[in-house]
Amino acid sequence: MNQHTPVTAAPIAEQLAAFVTTAQPSAAAQAVCRDLLFDIVGLAVAARGNDYVTAALASAVDEGPCTAFGHERRLGMYDAALVNGTAAHGEDYDDTFEGGPVHAGAVVVSAALAAAERHGLDGTTVMRGIAIGAELMCRLALVAPQATHKAGFHPTAIFGAPAATATIAAALGLDREATTRAFGIAGSLASGIIEYLADGSSTKRLHAGAAAQAGLRAAHLARAGFVGPRTVFEGSHGLYKAFAPSKTPDYAPLLDGLGERWVIEGLAFKPYACGTMTQPFVDCALRLAAQGVTADDIVSIRCKVGEGTVHRLWAPLEEKHRPPNGYAGKFSTPYCMAVAFIDGAAGLGQFTDERSQDPAVRALAAKISYEVDPQDEYPRNFTGHLKAELKDGSVRELRQPHMRGGAREPLEARELAAKFEANLAFGGVDAASIAALRAALERIAGGGAVDLAAARL
């Protein structure tokens, strides 16, 4: 098999369209999508006062029936998806898929709710669309792992466009032919480079919103008769050839068991407000602090890491020791470890611009370095490690064998509920309004009416 040879007689887009039109999510997948709904709306509200959300909202040109979470202003469908997806992904505190990694919720939930308010859809339709889109997004990321990042693209941006397309095609009841066309269109709307890593600028935040908007556009264009290439995924100029050229794609993880086995059952919800692969290292730093070690006790910390994480989270090391702002800090493992060690937390408050410039945090971050471990399981598994040399000559070594919050150690329901409430409180929402929004989301998750008035604050 090579990148120019179709895998089967039927184009992949047609096979995915069959899944979109017929699939019924498992009970476990539905439960995960309920958690996604709450997590994404809570995160979007938490970010509502940030400058990038204000800018996204100000860029909106269409008024309409759709809600911008945490804002009074009503928007058109496309603008609502852009604003909400950007806000939900903005603090990098949203769900992730181990093995991808991609952030499905910000894309598919934002797209689904915008379509629901525009077209009067009910909760049952919305939740099925979310499950279908999230499932495809995660599976699409497994076809050529690491190659999208290697090419300079953000997997959430690239695979989010066809995933949101699937969500909307399912929600609007597009037939197989129209859904196939929609996937073809989505391939030309997918975009998103990772140059934000250079200076901590906000384009990564935009990627989820842009993907949600792209999926809405692709599905509506196809619904109206617009045509896209049927070989959009496997073709000589298709999605993987364009965005993951360094690897020959393996479509088995995308197609095997599709509709029967739901990989989103193991979707990960982050306990910390930072990059996915940093999470186990934060756990190690917190455990080291819990042993009574102080920052002054530490001579150096050396971490074993997966090679595929270095260019985003560790290098150039001198720059990662001194992130220019709080957002850049989220993608610096030394900073994440240092601020968590000192503060005993790695929530939204640890990644403000002011916090990122603290001399004590920077001094500890500068003591943290890495070495590539050829045996590291990334991207199949996200692990953490540190080996701390202390001034008294002793050495402390800690390992975290998996991402806490992921399939191997999921967060408990009470932890997810506490995160939802904490995010809303961070966004300035009072207790009564939190209760009203929780009730509105419960109705949607239960298949009832989609009424997001409680989110218009």
C-alpha positions as CSV (number, residue, x, y, z in Angstrom):
1,M,0.0,0.0,0.0
2,N,1.2,3.5,-0.7
3,Q,-0.2,7.0,-0.4
4,H,-1.4,6.9,-4.0
5,T,-3.3,3.6,-3.8
6,P,-7.0,3.4,-2.6
7,V,-7.4,1.0,0.3
8,T,-10.6,-0.5,-0.9
9,A,-12.9,-0.3,-3.9
10,A,-15.1,2.1,-2.1
11,P,-13.5,5.5,-1.3
12,I,-13.0,6.1,2.3
13,A,-15.3,9.1,2.3
14,E,-18.2,6.8,1.3
15,Q,-17.4,4.3,4.1
16,L,-17.3,7.1,6.6
17,A,-20.6,8.4,5.2
18,A,-22.2,5.0,5.8
19,F,-21.1,5.2,9.4
20,V,-22.4,8.8,9.8
21,T,-25.9,7.9,8.5
22,T,-26.4,4.6,10.4
23,A,-24.3,4.6,13.6
24,Q,-25.8,4.4,17.0
25,P,-23.3,5.3,19.8
26,S,-22.7,2.9,22.7
27,A,-24.0,3.7,26.1
28,A,-20.4,4.4,27.3
29,A,-19.8,6.7,24.3
30,Q,-23.0,8.6,25.1
31,A,-21.8,9.0,28.7
32,V,-18.5,10.5,27.5
33,C,-20.4,12.9,25.2
34,R,-22.4,14.1,28.1
35,D,-19.2,14.9,30.0
36,L,-17.9,16.6,26.8
37,L,-21.0,18.9,26.6
38,F,-20.5,20.1,30.2
39,D,-16.7,20.4,29.9
40,I,-16.7,22.4,26.7
41,V,-19.4,24.9,27.7
42,G,-17.8,25.4,31.1
43,L,-14.4,26.1,29.5
44,A,-15.9,28.5,27.0
45,V,-17.5,30.5,29.8
46,A,-14.3,30.5,31.8
47,A,-12.4,32.1,28.9
48,R,-15.1,34.7,28.1
49,G,-13.2,37.7,29.4
50,N,-9.9,36.9,27.7
51,D,-8.6,39.1,24.9
52,Y,-8.7,36.4,22.2
53,V,-12.3,35.7,22.9
54,T,-13.2,39.4,22.9
55,A,-11.4,39.7,19.5
56,A,-13.2,36.6,18.1
57,L,-16.5,38.0,19.2
58,A,-15.8,41.4,17.8
59,S,-14.9,39.9,14.5
60,A,-18.4,38.3,14.2
61,V,-20.5,40.1,11.5
62,D,-23.8,38.1,11.6
63,E,-26.5,38.4,14.1
64,G,-28.7,35.3,14.5
65,P,-30.3,32.8,16.9
66,C,-27.1,31.2,18.2
67,T,-25.4,31.6,21.6
68,A,-21.9,32.7,22.2
69,F,-21.3,30.9,25.6
70,G,-20.9,33.5,28.3
71,H,-22.1,36.4,26.3
72,E,-25.4,38.2,25.8
73,R,-24.9,38.9,22.1
74,R,-26.6,36.4,19.7
75,L,-24.8,35.4,16.6
76,G,-25.2,33.6,13.3
77,M,-24.4,29.9,13.1
78,Y,-20.9,30.2,11.6
79,D,-19.8,33.0,13.9
80,A,-21.1,31.2,17.0
81,A,-19.1,28.0,16.1
82,L,-16.0,30.1,15.6
83,V,-16.3,32.0,18.9
84,N,-17.3,29.0,21.0
85,G,-14.7,26.6,19.6
86,T,-12.0,29.2,20.0
87,A,-13.0,29.9,23.6
88,A,-13.4,26.3,24.6
89,H,-10.0,25.3,23.3
90,G,-8.3,28.6,24.3
91,E,-6.9,27.6,27.7
92,D,-5.8,24.1,26.5
93,Y,-7.9,22.6,29.4
94,D,-10.2,20.6,27.1
95,D,-10.4,16.9,26.4
96,T,-7.7,15.0,24.5
97,F,-7.4,11.6,22.8
98,E,-4.4,9.5,23.8
99,G,-2.8,8.2,20.6
100,G,-3.7,11.3,18.6
101,P,-3.6,13.7,20.2
102,V,-6.6,15.7,19.1
103,H,-9.1,17.8,21.0
104,A,-12.5,16.8,19.7
105,G,-15.0,18.4,22.1
106,A,-14.3,22.1,21.3
107,V,-14.8,21.3,17.6
108,V,-17.8,19.0,17.6
109,V,-19.7,20.4,20.5
110,S,-19.4,24.0,19.2
111,A,-20.5,22.9,15.8
112,A,-23.4,20.8,17.0
113,L,-24.9,23.4,19.3
114,A,-24.7,26.2,16.7
115,A,-26.5,23.9,14.2
116,A,-29.1,23.0,16.8
117,E,-30.0,26.6,17.6
118,R,-30.0,27.5,13.9
119,H,-32.2,24.5,12.8
120,G,-34.2,23.8,15.9
121,L,-32.7,20.4,16.6
122,D,-33.3,18.5,19.8
123,G,-30.9,17.0,22.3
124,T,-31.0,13.5,21.0
125,T,-29.9,14.7,17.6
126,V,-27.2,16.9,19.0
127,M,-25.7,14.2,21.2
128,R,-25.6,11.6,18.4
129,G,-23.9,14.2,16.2
130,I,-21.3,14.9,18.9
131,A,-20.5,11.2,19.3
132,I,-20.2,10.6,15.6
133,G,-18.0,13.6,15.0
134,A,-15.8,12.9,18.0
135,E,-15.3,9.3,17.1
136,L,-14.2,10.1,13.6
137,M,-11.9,12.9,14.7
138,C,-10.1,10.5,17.1
139,R,-9.8,7.7,14.5
140,L,-8.6,10.1,11.7
141,A,-5.7,11.1,14.0
142,L,-4.6,7.4,14.2
143,V,-4.0,7.0,10.5
144,A,-0.5,8.6,10.4
145,P,0.4,9.4,14.0
146,Q,2.9,12.2,14.6
147,A,3.2,13.0,10.9
148,T,0.8,15.9,11.0
149,H,2.7,17.7,13.7
150,K,6.0,16.8,11.9
151,A,4.7,18.6,8.8
152,G,3.9,21.7,10.8
153,F,0.2,21.3,11.1
154,H,-2.1,21.0,14.2
155,P,-4.0,17.7,14.1
156,T,-7.1,19.3,15.9
157,A,-7.3,21.8,13.0
158,I,-6.8,19.3,10.2
159,F,-9.0,16.5,11.4
160,G,-11.5,18.8,13.1
161,A,-12.8,19.9,9.8
162,P,-14.0,16.5,8.6
163,A,-15.1,15.6,12.1
164,A,-17.3,18.6,12.4
165,T,-18.6,17.8,9.0
166,A,-19.6,14.4,10.2
167,T,-21.3,15.9,13.3
168,I,-23.4,18.3,11.2
169,A,-24.2,15.7,8.5
170,A,-25.5,13.4,11.2
171,A,-27.5,16.2,12.9
172,L,-29.1,17.4,9.7
173,G,-29.8,13.9,8.4
174,L,-27.8,14.2,5.2
175,D,-27.9,11.0,3.1
176,R,-24.8,9.0,2.2
177,E,-24.2,10.8,-1.1
178,A,-24.4,14.3,0.4
179,T,-22.2,13.3,3.3
180,T,-19.6,11.9,1.0
181,R,-19.6,15.2,-0.9
182,A,-19.3,17.1,2.4
183,F,-16.2,15.2,3.4
184,G,-14.7,16.1,0.0
185,I,-15.4,19.7,0.7
186,A,-14.0,19.6,4.2
187,G,-10.6,18.6,2.9
188,S,-10.3,21.9,1.2
189,L,-11.4,23.8,4.3
190,A,-8.9,22.1,6.7
191,S,-6.0,24.3,7.8
192,G,-3.9,25.3,10.8
193,I,-0.1,25.5,11.3
194,I,1.7,25.3,14.6
195,E,4.0,28.4,14.4
196,Y,2.2,29.7,17.5
197,L,4.9,27.7,19.3
198,A,7.4,30.4,18.4
199,D,5.9,33.1,20.6
200,G,2.7,31.9,22.3
201,S,0.4,33.7,20.0
202,S,-3.3,32.8,19.8
203,T,-3.7,30.9,16.5
204,K,-3.8,27.5,18.1
205,R,-6.9,28.7,20.0
206,L,-8.5,29.6,16.8
207,H,-8.0,26.2,15.2
208,A,-10.9,24.5,17.0
209,G,-13.3,27.3,16.2
210,A,-12.2,27.4,12.6
211,A,-12.6,23.6,12.3
212,A,-16.1,23.8,13.7
213,Q,-17.0,26.5,11.3
214,A,-15.5,24.6,8.4
215,G,-17.5,21.5,9.2
216,L,-20.7,23.6,9.3
217,R,-19.8,25.1,5.9
218,A,-18.9,21.8,4.3
219,A,-22.1,20.1,5.4
220,H,-24.3,23.0,4.3
221,L,-22.6,23.3,1.0
222,A,-23.1,19.6,0.3
223,R,-26.7,19.8,1.4
224,A,-27.2,22.5,-1.3
225,G,-25.6,20.3,-4.0
226,F,-21.9,21.5,-3.9
227,V,-19.5,18.7,-4.9
228,G,-16.1,17.7,-3.3
229,P,-13.7,14.9,-4.3
230,R,-14.7,11.4,-3.2
231,T,-11.0,10.4,-2.7
232,V,-10.4,13.3,-0.3
233,F,-8.7,11.1,2.3
234,E,-6.6,8.6,0.3
235,G,-6.1,10.4,-3.0
236,S,-2.8,11.4,-4.6
237,H,-3.5,15.0,-3.5
238,G,-5.7,14.0,-0.5
239,L,-5.8,15.0,3.1
240,Y,-3.0,12.7,4.3
241,K,-0.7,13.4,1.3
242,A,-1.0,17.1,2.0
243,F,-0.9,17.2,5.8
244,A,1.0,14.0,6.8
245,P,3.4,13.3,3.9
246,S,6.2,11.7,6.0
247,K,4.2,8.5,6.7
248,T,2.3,6.0,4.6
249,P,-1.2,6.1,6.0
250,D,-2.6,3.0,7.7
251,Y,-6.4,3.2,7.4
252,A,-7.1,0.2,9.7
253,P,-7.4,2.3,12.9
254,L,-9.9,4.5,11.1
255,L,-12.1,1.8,9.6
256,D,-11.7,-1.4,11.7
257,G,-14.7,-1.8,14.0
258,L,-16.1,1.6,13.0
259,G,-19.6,1.7,14.4
260,E,-19.1,-1.3,16.6
261,R,-16.2,-0.3,18.8
262,W,-16.2,3.3,20.1
263,V,-12.7,4.7,20.8
264,I,-14.1,7.8,22.4
265,E,-15.2,5.6,25.4
266,G,-11.6,6.2,26.6
267,L,-11.4,9.9,25.9
268,A,-9.3,11.8,28.4
269,F,-10.4,14.9,30.4
270,K,-7.5,17.0,31.6
271,P,-7.0,17.7,35.3
272,Y,-4.5,20.5,34.5
273,A,-4.8,23.6,32.2
274,C,-1.9,22.8,30.0
275,G,-0.6,20.8,27.1
276,T,-1.7,17.1,27.0
277,M,1.7,15.4,27.2
278,T,2.8,17.7,30.1
279,Q,0.1,16.3,32.4
280,P,1.9,13.2,33.7
281,F,5.0,15.4,34.3
282,V,2.9,17.8,36.4
283,D,1.7,14.8,38.5
284,C,5.4,13.9,39.1
285,A,6.2,17.5,40.2
286,L,3.3,17.7,42.5
287,R,4.3,14.4,44.1
288,L,7.8,15.6,44.6
289,A,6.6,18.7,46.4
290,A,4.3,16.5,48.5
291,Q,7.4,14.7,49.8
292,G,8.5,17.9,51.5
293,V,11.1,18.9,49.0
294,T,11.4,22.7,48.4
295,A,12.6,24.5,45.3
296,D,15.8,25.5,47.2
297,D,16.5,21.9,47.9
298,I,16.7,21.1,44.2
299,V,20.0,21.1,42.3
300,S,18.6,19.7,39.0
301,I,15.7,17.7,37.6
302,R,16.2,15.4,34.6
303,C,13.2,14.0,32.7
304,K,12.9,11.1,30.3
305,V,10.6,12.0,27.4
306,G,9.2,10.7,24.1
307,E,11.1,12.0,21.1
308,G,7.9,13.1,19.4
309,T,7.2,15.6,22.2
310,V,10.5,17.4,22.2
311,H,10.0,20.0,19.4
312,R,6.7,21.2,20.9
313,L,7.2,20.9,24.7
314,W,11.0,20.9,25.4
315,A,12.9,22.7,22.6
316,P,14.6,25.1,22.4
317,L,15.2,24.4,26.1
318,E,16.4,27.8,27.0
319,E,13.2,29.4,25.6
320,K,11.0,26.8,27.3
321,H,12.7,27.8,30.6
322,R,11.5,31.4,30.1
323,P,8.1,31.4,28.2
324,P,7.1,34.9,27.0
325,N,3.6,34.6,28.3
326,G,1.2,32.3,30.1
327,Y,-0.1,30.7,27.0
328,A,3.4,29.8,25.9
329,G,3.9,28.3,29.4
330,K,1.2,25.8,28.7
331,F,3.5,24.2,26.0
332,S,6.7,24.3,28.2
333,T,7.0,21.2,30.3
334,P,9.7,22.8,32.5
335,Y,7.4,25.8,33.2
336,C,4.3,23.5,33.9
337,M,6.3,21.4,36.3
338,A,7.8,24.4,38.1
339,V,4.6,26.4,38.6
340,A,2.8,23.3,39.7
341,F,5.6,22.4,42.2
342,I,5.5,25.9,43.7
343,D,1.8,26.6,43.6
344,G,0.6,23.0,44.3
345,A,-1.8,23.4,41.4
346,A,-1.8,23.8,37.6
347,G,-5.2,25.4,36.9
348,L,-6.2,28.5,35.0
349,G,-4.6,30.8,37.6
350,Q,-1.1,29.2,37.0
351,F,-1.0,30.3,33.3
352,T,-1.7,34.0,33.4
353,D,0.9,36.3,31.8
354,E,1.8,37.7,35.2
355,R,2.4,34.3,36.7
356,S,4.6,33.2,33.8
357,Q,7.1,35.9,34.6
358,D,7.6,35.1,38.3
359,P,11.3,34.8,39.1
360,A,10.9,31.9,41.5
361,V,9.0,29.8,38.9
362,R,11.5,30.7,36.2
363,A,14.5,29.8,38.5
364,L,13.0,26.4,39.1
365,A,12.1,25.8,35.5
366,A,15.8,26.5,34.6
367,K,16.8,23.5,36.6
368,I,14.7,21.2,34.5
369,S,16.1,19.4,31.5
370,Y,15.3,16.3,29.4
371,E,16.7,13.2,27.7
372,V,15.0,11.2,25.0
373,D,13.9,7.8,26.1
374,P,13.8,5.4,23.1
375,Q,11.5,3.1,25.1
376,D,8.9,5.8,25.7
377,E,5.5,4.7,24.5
378,Y,4.4,8.1,23.0
379,P,2.0,8.6,21.2
380,R,0.3,5.3,22.3
381,N,0.6,6.3,26.0
382,F,1.5,9.6,27.7
383,T,3.9,9.0,30.7
384,G,5.8,11.3,33.0
385,H,9.2,11.0,34.8
386,L,11.6,13.0,36.8
387,K,14.9,12.4,38.5
388,A,15.7,15.1,41.0
389,E,19.2,15.7,42.5
390,L,19.0,17.4,45.8
391,K,21.5,19.6,47.7
392,D,21.9,17.0,50.4
393,G,23.2,14.5,47.8
394,S,20.1,12.4,47.7
395,V,18.1,11.6,44.5
396,R,14.4,11.3,44.1
397,E,12.9,9.6,41.1
398,L,9.2,9.5,40.3
399,R,7.2,8.1,37.4
400,Q,3.7,8.5,36.2
401,P,2.8,5.5,34.0
402,H,-0.1,7.2,32.2
403,M,-2.2,10.3,31.9
404,R,-4.4,10.8,34.9
405,G,-7.9,11.6,33.5
406,G,-7.4,9.2,30.6
407,A,-8.6,5.7,29.8
408,R,-6.3,4.1,32.3
409,E,-7.3,6.4,35.2
410,P,-10.4,8.4,34.3
411,L,-11.5,11.4,36.5
412,E,-14.3,10.6,38.8
413,A,-17.7,12.2,38.2
414,R,-17.3,14.5,41.2
415,E,-14.0,15.7,39.8
416,L,-15.6,16.6,36.4
417,A,-18.4,18.3,38.2
418,A,-16.0,20.3,40.3
419,K,-14.1,21.3,37.2
420,F,-17.3,22.5,35.5
421,E,-18.2,24.6,38.5
422,A,-14.7,26.0,39.0
423,N,-14.5,27.0,35.4
424,L,-17.8,28.9,35.6
425,A,-16.8,30.5,38.8
426,F,-13.5,31.6,37.2
427,G,-15.7,33.2,34.5
428,G,-17.5,35.2,37.1
429,V,-20.7,33.2,37.1
430,D,-22.7,33.1,40.4
431,A,-24.1,29.9,42.0
432,A,-27.7,30.4,40.8
433,S,-26.6,30.9,37.2
434,I,-24.3,27.8,37.5
435,A,-27.3,25.8,38.6
436,A,-29.5,27.1,35.7
437,L,-26.8,26.3,33.1
438,R,-26.3,22.8,34.6
439,A,-30.0,22.1,34.3
440,A,-30.1,23.4,30.7
441,L,-27.2,21.1,29.7
442,E,-28.8,18.1,31.5
443,R,-31.9,18.6,29.3
444,I,-29.8,18.6,26.2
445,A,-27.9,15.5,27.3
446,G,-31.1,13.8,28.1
447,G,-32.5,14.4,24.6
448,G,-34.7,17.4,25.5
449,A,-34.9,20.9,24.1
450,V,-31.8,22.8,23.2
451,D,-32.3,26.0,25.1
452,L,-29.0,27.8,25.9
453,A,-30.5,31.0,27.4
454,A,-28.7,30.2,30.7
455,A,-25.4,30.4,28.9
456,R,-26.1,34.0,27.7
457,L,-24.5,35.9,30.6
